[in-house]
Amino acid sequence: MSSPDAERTDTGVARRSVLHGAALAAGGVLLGGAIDLAAADGALAAARPRVYNRGEWNARSPKRRAEVRSSPPDRIVLHHTATANSSDRSKSHAFRLSRSIQKYHMDTNGWSDIGQQLTISRGGYIMEGRNRSLMAIGDGDHVVGAHTANHNGHTIGIESEGNYVSAKPPGDLMDALVETCAWLCLAYGLNPASAIVGHRDYNVTACPGDELYALLPRLRSDVGTRMRGLRARIRLRDDSAVPEEHLPTYPQVPAQERRAPFYHGPAVGPDDR
Ligand SMILES: [Zn+2]
């Protein structure tokens, strides 16, 4: 099925993202107040990795349209899918993964749609998750997902295929994470040093696993390097303005977590409504 937004989602970055999102400039002058919007659009477009939209992975129709808020997210939350560390790195496998997660979230959890905004396979294929996500990112807006309990209103979630409690994530997956996070940081004006967090930083869960979690400092650094490589000079949002309740709480990681596919701790909570 193709969502009503499918065509729009693959047409590139909407200009509005620059106006109320990052206010970024590639080679532009920030301090003088003159921002080269054309160059900024170019930097953001160049930053966008190939993201397969819902029509491409043959998503089901959602039970209802996702809620889009004009306030951009202030944190990017990384998850693992807690599924097998498949050796199948193909695109068709990646698309099957997205379909199976969507089925689980809709039919077992009873959600309106797949929970996360983006999914990345072990082969490095990046896929749109919840309906309207690509459109919202392009516009500098936020689609409310279901991935981090009580923090879905201000976080965007990336599900990485695999279980990284004791295994290391493959290079293709990490490369795709760098590209995806750099794109999101540019789209939303986020500083990767503070914006990129793990699910366990908010909820009681082992997600995204010790091994992936241990790579977050390097990921933050690599994302910053990529952003500089894109020659994008961005006006980062003032992180001190982030409400205290949005900051990570670093709860205790449970000694044991139920080992079931797609289960990685609380995904929705009373504060999400
Ligand atoms: Zn998680």
Boltz pocket constraint, residues with backbone or C-beta under 6 A from the ligand:
constraints:
  - pocket:
      binder: B
      contacts: [[A, 78], [A, 79], [A, 80], [A, 147], [A, 199], [A, 205], [A, 207], [A, 208], [A, 264], [A, 265]]
      max_distance: 6.0
